[in-house]
Amino acid sequence: MDLNINLTSTGGGSDANIYSSHGIDSLIVSTGMDKAHTLEECIDTDIMENSCEFLIKYLTN
């Protein structure tokens, strides 16, 4: 699987902050959302498909 991995700040919050506050590292896998929680919210289905493929491979190997 050819992945382009980016460390990016989104300026928002995540439930991962709860784990982090307890010293547990976590990873957020993007679903391709853009303009979240606005009237223009949308999702890039190619990114979502790649995220699903990544998770399937990660969890089954």
Secondary structure, DSSP 8 states (H G I E B T S, - for coil): ----------SS--THHHHHHTT---------EESTTSTT-EE-HHHHHHHHHHHHHHHH-
